[in-house]
């Protein structure tokens, strides 16, 4: 039975901590942490003028340790928990009510005050567990029944700072330090608790630089999952600890058990229920024994009556024997025989009574054991039901149980969380698939599964309001007469597939138009009138047309080799990997800053080192691919993708596809601008309106178009002044200037050598210089290089309009162009006014 009022008062007095650690609100936080660590206290009360105003616990210290705030500059009043939950002593009459209050309020420390609000002491889970000793209940239950199976873990190489962050973010009082064995199996080798973090903070240990294996509590004091709660409780008290790591029979991590778990096992409602059940069982057995006792008393009365009848018969017989002396000896002998038989029968009856009593005791013991086994079985069944409810509550899939009699049972999954409130997806599925005209088709599928005992997979859709919802489903046999239907929503995947199909169709259409445009340009070139003007236009058109042809070929190659594989690739991606994949593509397209070759090499080196530290295979190759995609930093979100070479290769190809499409647009516009520039020269008409543009960005755009020609044997040296101002210009025409100058420089070097580009500001001008390592310009033709239609190249290669158009565009901007050449080096310098 549970303690009465006086017993409760005694237990509360015993559990009350009379001299808790207390400090004033002005106490420095570092001093408070050091005091808690030194005294081994899990909390400290904050008082002012003998009035309780707050509390600081080990969990608060862990949260502060990972916040990276300067603890030395703070006082306890800045971080203490205010508005404490307290209980007056006159209301604290029942220790189980106090235990319930600790559980319901989710607190570990309960201050007890007198009627005037003055602190009398503090109740904690540890002090309550010390005075509550229901050993029978603890010995009846196992650690596996109440342990916490979800355990926060970390590797020995994890920093203490990261461990403290796990405690703070997941609200855990400890983190188990484990080594990975195989799969999901982990072997615990140590533990770090909130009290340890308090001690580290008091010792000013650098949490970020200290590994867990250096400071963790080791060796562990584990407890097996099949141990009793009493054994766990004894180990905690013996070693003065508040938690134990639970291992299975193989020594792998199974969970963790804390004082809170033990207190929950001593929940008053559960204890009262257990006692009531035992009392009910005892009452039933008492009634049974009473009934058996009454039966034995009736048997004894019957025996007594039989003896009385026997004695009457003996007396009658004796009277008869007395009548005749001749029969006296015979009667005496018969009496002796009868008495002997009676004694024998009495002995047999007593033996049978004893045997029956022993059988009843044995039966009673079996019934008691059966009751205990039944109780344990019921507890296991209830725990299993709760686990199944939790599993179903966390699922949004549709789960149906179907049988040959065409009965349908829907499992209570949480589909309502994934759809609007008014949509009953399970009912709609059953109505549209099994109750309409298609019902016989789906029931035939179920029959096939039951007959073949093989799982089938398929996709289907249902109509909801004005839309459709797609599902991927499987029907699997449960037995010879029943099957399970599991369906998952794949509407987002279907939409992505449709969108991808439309994009592919648009790309194919664009490719067809570009191919047609290319054919028309080739036809126009063949049919053009011979002459220097048309030859020049052909020369100027060939440059962007080459870029278009290269980009189109990239697109054609990608679509030819990957178009049919893309739907399967995206279908195989999980939702989480899909989101990471598209985030990687988005980051690739968002990178707009251009860097020099030296900077790109530095980025590759840094990325390679970072990937190697993360145990990524082939870090140099992966780093090179990321830089080519325009990704230089912040790769942590994409580390899972980088483990899969196929995913990274596909991301790189799609990124290249996007770049090629943009290149086609840019090159096509440039081809139009070449024709427009020629028209402007001949007709002297303005072209468009001026806009603010960055000269560096325009040059880098041209370099990207020529990347295929440059990357093999040409070294680009960039000398760009930082923070150059934007200029008001015809940006597209200036891009044509950079295109012609770079193209001429590359041809002069025969696409082998060094091209140095200098961009800077001088006075009120922007200076742009292109210096190549080609053969130079002969002195005799220097005066003619800016004349229209002058070229040293054969027909079809150059029109002679390149430098003439460059000069016209520069002069149109109010600038000038100068050239300086010597054998082995030629420099064109463009001066543009701000």
C-alpha positions in Angstrom: 0.0 0.0 0.0 1.1 3.6 -0.5 2.1 5.8 2.4 -0.5 7.6 4.4 -0.5 11.3 5.2 2.1 11.1 8.0 4.3 8.9 5.9 4.0 11.3 3.0 5.1 14.2 5.2 8.1 12.2 6.4 9.1 11.3 2.8 8.8 14.9 1.7 11.0 16.1 4.6 13.6 13.4 3.7 13.6 14.4 0.0 13.8 18.1 0.7 17.2 19.6 0.0 17.6 22.1 2.8 20.8 23.9 1.8 20.7 24.4 -2.0 23.4 26.5 -3.8 22.2 30.2 -3.8 23.7 33.3 -5.3 22.8 37.0 -5.8 21.7 38.3 -9.2 24.9 40.4 -9.5 27.1 37.4 -9.3 29.3 37.1 -12.5 28.2 34.2 -14.6 31.7 32.7 -14.9 31.9 32.6 -11.1 28.5 30.9 -10.8 29.5 28.2 -13.4 32.8 27.6 -11.5 30.9 27.2 -8.2 28.4 24.8 -9.7 31.2 22.7 -11.2 33.2 22.7 -8.0 30.3 21.7 -5.8 28.8 19.3 -8.3 25.5 21.1 -8.2 23.0 20.7 -11.1 21.5 24.1 -10.3 21.8 27.4 -8.4 19.0 29.5 -7.0 19.1 33.3 -7.5 17.8 35.2 -4.4 17.6 38.9 -3.6 16.8 40.0 0.0 15.9 36.4 0.9 13.4 36.3 -2.0 13.6 33.7 -4.7 13.8 35.4 -8.1 15.3 32.9 -10.5 17.3 29.7 -11.2 20.2 28.6 -13.5 20.5 24.9 -14.4 23.1 22.8 -16.2 20.9 22.9 -19.3 21.1 26.8 -19.3 24.9 26.6 -19.1 25.0 24.2 -22.1 22.8 26.6 -24.1 25.0 29.5 -23.2 28.2 27.6 -24.0 27.1 27.1 -27.6 25.8 30.6 -28.0 29.4 31.9 -28.3 28.5 34.9 -26.0 31.3 36.2 -23.7 30.4 34.6 -20.4 32.9 36.6 -18.5 31.0 39.8 -19.2 27.6 38.6 -18.1 25.9 38.2 -14.7 23.5 35.6 -13.6 20.5 38.0 -13.7 20.9 38.3 -17.5 20.5 34.6 -18.2 18.5 33.1 -15.2 15.1 31.6 -15.7 12.5 33.7 -14.0 8.8 33.1 -13.1 9.7 29.9 -11.3 7.2 27.1 -10.6 7.1 26.7 -6.7 5.0 24.9 -4.2 4.1 26.0 -0.7 4.8 23.6 2.2 1.2 23.5 3.4 0.1 22.3 -0.1 2.8 19.7 -0.4 1.0 16.9 1.4 1.4 14.0 -1.2 4.7 13.1 -2.6 3.1 11.6 -5.7 1.3 14.9 -6.4 4.7 16.6 -6.3 6.1 13.9 -8.6 3.2 14.5 -11.0 3.9 18.2 -10.9 7.5 17.7 -11.9 6.5 15.5 -14.9 3.6 17.7 -16.1 5.6 21.0 -15.9 8.7 19.3 -17.4 11.0 20.6 -14.8 13.8 19.0 -12.7 13.8 21.4 -9.7 10.8 22.4 -7.5 11.4 25.0 -4.8 9.3 24.6 -1.6 8.4 27.7 0.3 6.6 28.5 3.6 3.3 30.5 3.8 5.3 33.8 3.6 7.1 32.7 0.4 10.4 32.0 2.2 12.5 29.2 0.7 12.5 26.0 2.7 14.3 23.8 0.3 14.2 22.2 -3.2 12.8 18.9 -4.4 14.5 17.2 -7.4 14.0 14.0 -9.3 17.1 12.6 -7.7 16.0 13.4 -4.1 12.5 11.9 -4.8 14.0 8.7 -6.3 16.3 8.4 -3.2 13.3 8.2 -0.8 10.8 6.3 -3.0 11.9 2.7 -2.9 9.1 0.5 -4.4 11.5 -2.3 -5.0 8.9 -4.8 -6.1 7.6 -2.7 -8.9 11.2 -1.9 -10.1 12.1 -5.6 -10.0 9.0 -6.5 -12.0 9.9 -4.3 -15.0 12.8 -4.3 -17.4 15.0 -1.5 -18.7 13.8 -2.0 -22.2 10.2 -1.2 -21.2 10.9 2.4 -20.3 14.3 3.4 -21.8 14.5 6.2 -24.3 15.4 4.6 -27.7 16.1 7.9 -29.5 19.6 8.8 -28.4 21.6 11.7 -29.6 25.1 10.5 -30.6 28.4 11.9 -31.9 31.7 10.4 -33.0 34.8 10.7 -30.9 36.3 13.1 -33.4 33.3 15.6 -32.9 34.3 18.8 -31.1 32.8 19.5 -27.7 31.3 22.7 -29.1 29.3 20.7 -31.7 28.3 18.2 -28.9 27.0 21.1 -26.8 25.1 22.5 -29.8 23.4 19.1 -30.2 22.3 19.2 -26.5 21.0 22.8 -26.8 19.1 22.4 -30.1 17.7 18.9 -29.4 17.1 19.7 -25.7 19.1 16.7 -24.5 20.8 16.3 -21.2 23.6 14.1 -22.6 25.2 12.9 -25.9 26.5 9.3 -26.3 29.9 9.1 -28.0 29.8 6.1 -30.3 31.9 4.4 -33.0 30.2 3.2 -36.1 30.4 -0.6 -36.5 28.3 -1.6 -39.6 25.2 -0.1 -41.0 23.2 1.7 -38.2 24.9 -0.3 -35.4 26.8 1.9 -33.0 29.1 0.9 -30.1 29.1 3.4 -27.2 32.5 4.3 -25.9 31.8 7.4 -23.8 29.3 10.0 -22.7 29.2 13.8 -22.3 26.5 15.3 -20.0 25.3 18.8 -19.2 27.3 18.7 -16.0 30.4 17.9 -18.0 29.8 21.0 -20.2 29.4 23.1 -17.0 32.7 21.8 -15.8 34.4 22.6 -19.2 33.0 26.1 -19.1 34.2 26.6 -15.6 37.7 25.4 -16.7 37.7 27.8 -19.7 38.3 24.8 -22.1 38.2 25.7 -25.8 35.1 23.7 -26.7 35.6 24.2 -30.5 39.1 22.9 -30.5 38.6 20.0 -28.0 37.5 16.6 -29.3 34.9 14.6 -27.5 37.2 11.6 -27.1 39.6 13.8 -25.0 37.1 14.7 -22.3 34.2 12.2 -22.5 33.4 10.0 -19.5 35.1 6.7 -20.2 34.9 3.8 -19.7 31.2 3.6 -19.6 28.9 2.1 -17.0 26.4 0.5 -19.3 23.3 -1.5 -18.4 21.8 -4.3 -20.5 18.3 -3.8 -21.9 17.1 -7.0 -20.2 18.2 -5.8 -16.7 15.5 -4.9 -14.2 14.8 -1.3 -13.2 15.9 -2.2 -9.7 19.4 -3.1 -11.0 19.5 0.2 -13.0 18.4 2.1 -9.9 21.1 0.4 -7.7 23.8 1.2 -10.3 22.8 4.9 -10.5 22.9 5.2 -6.7 26.1 3.3 -6.3 28.0 5.4 -8.8 26.0 8.7 -8.0 25.0 9.2 -11.6 21.7 10.2 -13.2 21.7 8.2 -16.4 23.0 5.0 -17.9 23.7 4.0 -21.5 21.7 0.9 -22.5 23.2 -1.8 -24.7 21.8 -5.0 -26.3 23.3 -8.5 -26.0 25.8 -7.6 -28.8 27.1 -4.6 -27.0 25.5 -2.1 -29.4 23.7 1.0 -28.4 20.0 0.4 -27.7 18.9 3.5 -25.8 19.4 5.5 -22.6 17.7 5.4 -19.2 17.6 8.3 -16.8 16.3 9.2 -13.4 13.3 10.8 -15.2 12.5 7.4 -16.8 12.6 5.7 -13.3 10.4 8.4 -11.9 7.9 7.9 -14.8 8.0 4.2 -14.1 6.8 5.1 -10.5 3.9 7.2 -11.9 1.2 7.2 -9.2 -1.6 6.3 -11.6 0.3 3.2 -12.8 1.3 2.2 -9.3 -2.3 2.5 -8.0 -3.5 0.5 -11.0 -1.0 -2.3 -10.3 -1.9 -2.4 -6.6 -5.6 -2.5 -7.4 -5.1 -5.4 -9.8 -3.1 -7.3 -7.2 -5.8 -6.7 -4.6 -8.5 -7.8 -7.0 -6.5 -11.0 -7.7 -6.0 -11.7 -4.0 -9.7 -11.2 -3.3 -10.7 -13.7 -6.1 -8.2 -16.3 -4.8 -9.5 -15.8 -1.2 -13.1 -16.5 -2.4 -11.9 -19.6 -4.2 -10.2 -20.9 -1.0 -13.3 -20.1 1.1 -15.4 -22.1 -1.3 -13.0 -25.1 -1.1 -13.0 -24.8 2.7 -16.8 -25.0 2.8 -16.7 -28.1 0.5 -14.2 -29.7 2.8 -16.4 -28.9 5.9 -19.4 -30.6 4.1 -17.3 -33.6 3.3 -16.3 -33.8 7.0 -20.0 -33.5 8.1 -20.9 -36.4 5.8 -18.0 -38.5 7.2 -19.2 -37.7 10.7 -22.7 -38.8 9.8 -21.3 -42.0 8.3 -19.4 -42.7 11.5 -22.6 -42.1 13.6 -24.5 -44.5 11.4 -21.7 -47.0 11.7 -21.7 -46.7 15.5 -25.5 -47.3 15.6 -25.1 -50.4 13.5 -22.3 -51.6 15.8 -24.5 -51.1 18.9 -27.3 -53.0 17.2 -25.0 -55.7 16.3 -23.6 -55.8 19.8 -27.1 -56.2 21.3 -27.7 -59.1 19.0 -24.4 -60.7 20.0 -25.2 -60.3 23.6 -28.4 -62.3 23.1 -26.4 -65.3 22.3 -23.2 -66.3 23.7 -22.5 -68.4 20.8 -22.4 -65.4 18.5 -20.5 -63.2 20.9 -17.0 -64.0 19.8 -18.0 -63.7 16.2 -19.6 -60.3 16.8 -16.4 -59.1 18.6 -14.3 -60.3 15.7 -16.5 -58.5 13.2 -16.4 -55.4 15.3 -12.7 -55.5 15.3 -12.6 -56.0 11.6 -15.0 -53.1 11.0 -13.1 -50.7 13.2 -9.9 -51.6 11.4 -11.5 -50.9 8.1 -12.9 -47.6 9.4 -9.4 -46.6 10.5 -8.0 -47.5 7.2 -10.7 -45.5 5.4 -10.1 -42.5 7.7 -6.4 -42.7 6.9 -7.1 -42.9 3.1 -9.6 -39.9 3.4 -7.0 -37.8 5.4 -4.4 -38.6 2.8 -6.7 -37.6 -0.1 -7.6 -34.3 1.7 -3.9 -33.5 2.1 -3.2 -34.3 -1.6 -6.2 -32.2 -2.6 -4.9 -29.3 -0.4 -1.5 -29.6 -2.0 -3.0 -29.6 -5.5 -5.1 -26.5 -4.6 -1.9 -24.7 -3.4 -0.1 -25.6 -6.6 -3.1 -24.5 -8.7 -3.2 -21.2 -6.8 0.5 -20.6 -7.5 0.0 -21.4 -11.2 -2.9 -19.0 -11.3 -0.8 -16.2 -9.7 2.0 -16.8 -12.2 -0.5 -16.8 -15.1 -1.9 -13.5 -13.8 1.6 -12.0 -13.7 2.4 -13.3 -17.2 -0.9 -12.0 -18.5 -0.2 -8.6 -17.0 3.3 -8.4 -18.7 1.8 -9.6 -22.0 -0.9 -6.9 -21.8 1.8 -4.3 -21.1 3.8 -5.5 -24.2 0.6 -5.5 -26.3 -0.2 -1.9 -25.2 3.3 -0.8 -26.0 3.1 -2.4 -29.4 -0.2 -0.7 -30.1 1.3 2.6 -29.1 4.2 2.1 -31.4 1.9 1.2 -34.3 -0.2 4.3 -33.6 2.9 6.4 -33.7 4.1 4.9 -36.9 0.7 5.5 -38.6 0.5 9.0 -37.2 3.8 9.8 -38.8 2.8 8.5 -42.3 0.9 10.3 -45.0 0.7 7.3 -47.3 -2.6 5.6 -48.1 -2.7 2.1 -46.6 -5.6 -0.3 -47.4 -6.1 -3.9 -46.4 -8.1 -5.9 -49.0 -9.3 -9.5 -49.1 -10.9 -11.9 -51.5 -14.4 -11.1 -50.2 -13.7 -7.5 -51.5 -13.7 -6.0 -48.0 -11.6 -2.9 -47.6 -10.1 -1.7 -44.3 -8.2 1.7 -44.3 -5.3 2.1 -41.9 -5.4 5.4 -39.8 -2.5 7.2 -41.4 -2.0 11.0 -41.2 -3.1 11.8 -44.7 -5.0 14.9 -43.5 -1.7 16.7 -42.8 -0.7 16.6 -46.5 -4.0 17.9 -48.0 -6.6 20.5 -47.4 -9.0 19.8 -44.5 -12.0 19.2 -46.7 -10.3 16.6 -48.9 -10.8 13.0 -47.7 -8.1 11.3 -49.9 -8.7 7.8 -48.5 -12.5 8.0 -49.2 -11.9 9.5 -52.6 -9.4 6.7 -53.5 -11.9 4.0 -52.4 -14.8 5.6 -54.2 -13.0 6.3 -57.5 -11.1 3.1 -57.8 -13.3 0.4 -56.2 -16.9 1.7 -56.3 -17.1 3.2 -59.8 -17.0 1.4 -63.1 -13.3 0.6 -62.7 -13.8 -1.4 -59.5 -13.6 -4.8 -61.2 -10.3 -3.9 -62.9 -8.6 -3.1 -59.5 -10.2 -6.1 -57.8 -8.7 -8.3 -60.6 -5.3 -6.8 -59.8 -5.8 -7.8 -56.1 -6.8 -11.3 -57.1 -3.7 -11.7 -59.3 -1.5 -10.6 -56.3 -3.2 -13.1 -54.0 -3.0 -15.9 -56.6 0.7 -15.3 -57.5 1.8 -14.1 -54.1 3.9 -11.5 -56.0 4.0 -7.7 -55.4 3.0 -5.4 -58.2 3.8 -1.7 -58.6 2.0 1.0 -60.6 1.0 4.6 -60.8 -2.6 6.0 -60.8 -4.4 9.3 -60.4 -7.6 10.5 -58.8 -9.6 13.6 -59.5 -10.1 16.1 -56.6 -12.1 19.3 -57.2 -10.5 20.9 -60.4 -7.3 19.0 -60.3 -5.6 15.6 -60.2 -3.4 13.8 -57.7 -0.9 11.2 -58.9 0.1 8.3 -56.7 2.7 5.5 -57.0 1.3 2.3 -55.3 2.2 -1.3 -54.6 -0.1 -4.2 -53.8 1.7 -6.9 -51.7 0.3 -10.2 -50.3 -0.2 -10.4 -46.5 -1.6 -13.9 -46.6 -3.3 -16.2 -49.1 -6.6 -14.3 -48.6 -5.5 -10.7 -47.9 -3.2 -8.0 -49.4 -2.0 -4.6 -48.5 -2.3 -1.5 -50.8 0.3 1.3 -50.1 0.1 4.5 -52.1 2.3 7.6 -52.0 1.6 11.0 -53.5 4.0 11.7 -56.5 2.1 14.7 -57.9 5.2 16.9 -57.5 7.3 14.4 -59.4 4.7 14.2 -62.2 4.5 17.9 -62.5 8.4 18.0 -62.7 8.3 15.3 -65.4 5.7 17.3 -67.4 7.7 20.5 -67.0 10.9 18.7 -68.1 9.1 17.3 -71.1 7.8 20.8 -72.1 11.3 22.2 -71.7 12.8 19.5 -73.8 10.2 20.2 -76.5 11.0 23.9 -76.3 14.7 23.1 -76.6 14.1 20.8 -79.6 12.0 23.5 -81.2 14.7 26.1 -80.6 17.4 23.8 -81.9 15.3 23.3 -85.1 14.9 27.0 -85.6 18.7 27.6 -85.0 19.6 24.9 -87.5 17.2 26.4 -90.0 18.8 29.9 -89.4 22.2 28.3 -89.8 21.2 26.8 -93.1 19.7 30.1 -94.3 23.0 31.9 -93.4 25.0 29.3 -95.3 22.7 29.6 -98.3 23.0 33.4 -98.2 26.8 33.1 -98.1 26.8 30.8 -101.1 24.5 33.1 -103.1 26.1 36.4 -102.1 27.8 38.6 -104.7 31.5 38.3 -104.7 33.2 41.3 -103.1 35.1 42.6 -100.2 31.9 43.9 -98.4 30.1 40.5 -98.4 33.4 38.7 -97.6 33.8 41.1 -94.6 30.3 40.5 -93.4 30.8 36.7 -93.7 34.0 37.1 -91.6 32.2 39.1 -88.9 29.2 36.7 -88.9 31.4 33.6 -88.8 32.7 34.5 -85.3 29.3 34.5 -83.4 28.0 31.8 -85.8 30.9 29.6 -84.6 29.8 30.2 -81.0 26.2 29.3 -82.0 27.3 26.1 -83.8 29.5 25.0 -80.8 26.7 25.7 -78.3 24.1 24.0 -80.5 26.3 21.0 -80.8 26.7 20.9 -77.0 22.9 20.9 -76.7 22.5 18.3 -79.3 25.1 16.0 -77.8 23.5 16.4 -74.3 20.0 15.7 -75.6 21.1 12.8 -77.7 22.9 11.0 -74.9 20.8 12.0 -71.9 17.2 13.0 -72.9 15.9 9.5 -72.4 17.8 9.0 -69.2 16.6 12.2 -67.5 13.1 11.0 -66.4 14.6 7.9 -64.8 17.4 10.0 -63.2 14.9 12.3 -61.6 12.6 9.5 -60.6 15.4 7.7 -58.8 16.2 10.9 -56.8 14.7 11.0 -53.3 12.7 14.2 -52.4 15.6 15.4 -50.2 18.2 14.7 -52.9 16.0 16.3 -55.6 15.8 19.5 -53.6 19.6 19.5 -53.1 20.1 18.8 -56.8 18.0 21.8 -57.9 19.6 24.0 -55.3 23.0 23.1 -56.7 21.8 24.1 -60.3 20.3 27.3 -58.9 23.5 28.2 -57.2 25.4 27.5 -60.4 23.2 29.8 -62.4 23.3 32.6 -59.8 27.1 32.9 -59.8 27.8 36.1 -61.7 31.2 37.2 -60.5 34.0 36.5 -62.9 37.5 35.5 -61.6 40.9 35.2 -63.1 42.6 31.9 -63.9 44.8 32.3 -60.9 41.8 33.0 -58.7 40.0 29.9 -60.1 43.1 27.8 -59.4 43.0 29.1 -55.8 39.3 28.2 -55.5 40.0 24.8 -56.9 42.8 24.2 -54.4 40.7 25.4 -51.4 37.7 23.3 -52.5 39.9 20.2 -53.1 41.3 20.5 -49.5 37.8 21.0 -48.1 36.4 18.0 -50.0 39.4 15.8 -49.0 38.7 16.7 -45.3 35.1 15.6 -45.9 36.3 12.2 -47.2 35.0 12.9 -50.8 36.5 10.6 -53.4 38.6 12.2 -56.2 38.5 15.7 -54.5 40.6 17.3 -57.2 38.2 16.2 -60.0 35.1 17.2 -58.0 36.6 20.6 -57.1 37.4 21.2 -60.8 33.8 20.4 -61.8 32.3 22.7 -59.1 34.5 25.6 -60.2 33.5 25.0 -63.9 29.9 25.2 -62.7 30.6 28.6 -61.0 30.5 27.2 -57.4 33.4 28.4 -55.3 32.1 28.2 -51.7 29.3 27.2 -49.3 29.3 23.6 -50.5 28.2 22.1 -47.2 24.5 21.7 -48.2 25.7 19.7 -51.3 28.1 17.2 -49.7 25.6 14.3 -49.9 25.3 14.9 -53.7 29.1 15.0 -54.1 29.3 11.4 -52.9 27.5 10.3 -56.1 29.5 10.9 -59.3 26.5 10.3 -61.5 24.5 13.1 -59.8 27.4 15.5 -60.0 28.1 14.7 -63.6 24.4 15.2 -64.6 24.3 18.5 -62.7 27.4 19.7 -64.5 25.9 18.7 -67.9 22.6 20.5 -67.2 24.6 23.5 -66.0 26.6 23.4 -69.2 23.3 23.1 -71.2 22.1 26.3 -69.5 25.3 28.1 -70.3 25.1 26.9 -74.0 21.5 28.1 -74.3 22.6 31.5 -73.0 25.6 31.5 -75.3 23.3 30.9 -78.3 21.2 33.9 -77.3 24.2 36.1 -76.8 25.9 34.9 -80.0 22.7 35.3 -82.1 22.3 38.8 -80.7 25.9 39.5 -81.5 25.5 38.4 -85.1 22.6 40.8 -85.5 24.7 43.5 -83.9 27.5 43.0 -86.5 25.0 43.5 -89.3 23.5 46.5 -87.5 27.0 47.9 -86.9 27.8 47.7 -90.6 24.5 49.4 -91.4 25.3 52.1 -88.9 28.7 52.7 -90.5 27.3 52.9 -94.0 24.2 55.0 -93.1 25.6 56.7 -90.0 22.4 56.0 -87.9 22.4 55.8 -84.1 21.9 52.3 -82.6 19.7 52.2 -79.5 20.0 54.1 -76.3 23.0 54.3 -74.0 22.9 52.3 -70.8 25.2 52.0 -67.7 27.5 49.0 -68.2 30.6 47.4 -66.7 33.5 47.2 -69.1 35.0 44.2 -67.2 31.8 42.2 -67.5 31.6 42.8 -71.2 35.2 41.6 -71.8 34.6 38.6 -69.6 31.5 37.7 -71.6 33.6 37.7 -74.8 36.3 35.6 -73.2 33.6 33.0 -72.2 32.5 32.8 -75.8 36.1 32.1 -76.8 36.8 29.7 -73.9 37.0 26.7 -76.2 39.7 28.4 -78.3 41.5 29.9 -75.3 41.6 27.0 -72.8 44.0 24.8 -74.8 47.1 26.9 -75.5 46.3 30.5 -74.6 47.2 32.0 -71.2 45.0 34.9 -70.2 46.6 37.5 -67.9 44.0 39.8 -66.3 45.1 43.1 -64.7 41.7 44.6 -63.6 41.5 47.6 -61.4 39.0 47.1 -58.6 35.8 49.1 -58.1 35.8 50.5 -61.7 32.8 52.9 -62.3 30.1 52.0 -64.7 30.1 54.0 -68.0 27.2 55.3 -70.1 27.6 53.5 -73.4 26.2 51.3 -76.1 27.0 48.1 -74.3 26.3 45.7 -77.2 28.5 47.7 -79.5 31.4 47.8 -77.0 31.1 44.1 -76.7 31.6 43.9 -80.5 34.8 46.0 -80.0 36.1 43.5 -77.4 35.1 40.6 -79.7 37.0 41.9 -82.7 40.1 42.9 -80.7 40.3 39.5 -78.9 39.5 37.6 -82.1 42.3 39.4 -84.0 44.7 38.8 -81.1 44.0 35.1 -81.0 44.4 34.8 -84.8 47.7 36.8 -84.6 49.0 34.2 -82.1 47.5 31.3 -84.1 45.7 30.5 -80.9 48.9 29.8 -79.0 50.6 32.2 -76.6 49.7 34.9 -74.0 47.0 37.5 -74.1 47.2 40.2 -71.4 44.2 42.4 -70.7 44.6 45.6 -68.7 41.6 47.6 -67.4 42.0 50.7 -65.3 41.0 54.3 -64.8 43.1 57.3 -65.7 41.9 60.8 -65.1 38.3 60.8 -66.5 38.8 57.8 -68.9 38.6 54.1 -68.8 41.6 52.4 -70.4 41.4 48.9 -71.9 44.5 47.3 -73.4 44.8 44.0 -75.2 48.5 42.7 -75.6 49.1 39.5 -77.6 52.3 37.6 -78.1 51.8 37.2 -81.9 54.2 38.0 -84.7 53.3 41.7 -84.7 52.0 44.1 -87.5 54.4 44.9 -90.3 55.3 48.6 -90.4 54.2 49.1 -94.0 50.6 48.1 -93.4 50.1 50.0 -90.1 48.5 53.1 -91.7 45.9 50.8 -93.4 44.7 48.6 -90.6 41.7 50.8 -89.7 40.6 51.3 -93.4 37.3 49.6 -94.3 37.6 46.3 -96.2 41.4 46.1 -95.7 42.5 42.6 -94.7 45.6 40.4 -95.0 43.5 37.3 -94.7 42.1 35.2 -97.6 38.5 35.6 -98.8 36.0 34.0 -96.5 38.3 34.5 -93.5 38.2 38.2 -93.0 36.3 41.1 -94.6 38.5 44.0 -93.4 35.6 45.6 -91.5 36.7 44.4 -88.0 39.1 47.2 -87.0 37.1 49.8 -89.0 34.0 48.9 -87.0 36.0 49.0 -83.8 37.3 52.5 -84.6 33.8 53.8 -85.5 32.2 52.4 -82.3 35.0 53.8 -80.1 34.7 57.2 -81.8 30.9 57.1 -81.4 31.5 56.9 -77.7 33.9 59.9 -77.8 37.0 57.8 -77.3 40.0 56.7 -79.3 42.0 53.6 -80.1 45.7 53.3 -80.4 48.0 50.5 -81.5 51.6 49.8 -80.6 53.5 46.8 -82.2 56.9 45.3 -82.2 57.8 41.8 -83.3 56.4 39.3 -80.7 54.0 41.8 -79.1 51.1 44.0 -80.3 49.0 46.2 -78.0 45.6 47.8 -78.8 44.5 50.4 -76.3 40.9 51.8 -76.1 40.3 55.1 -74.3 36.6 55.6 -73.3 35.4 58.8 -71.5 33.5 58.5 -68.2 
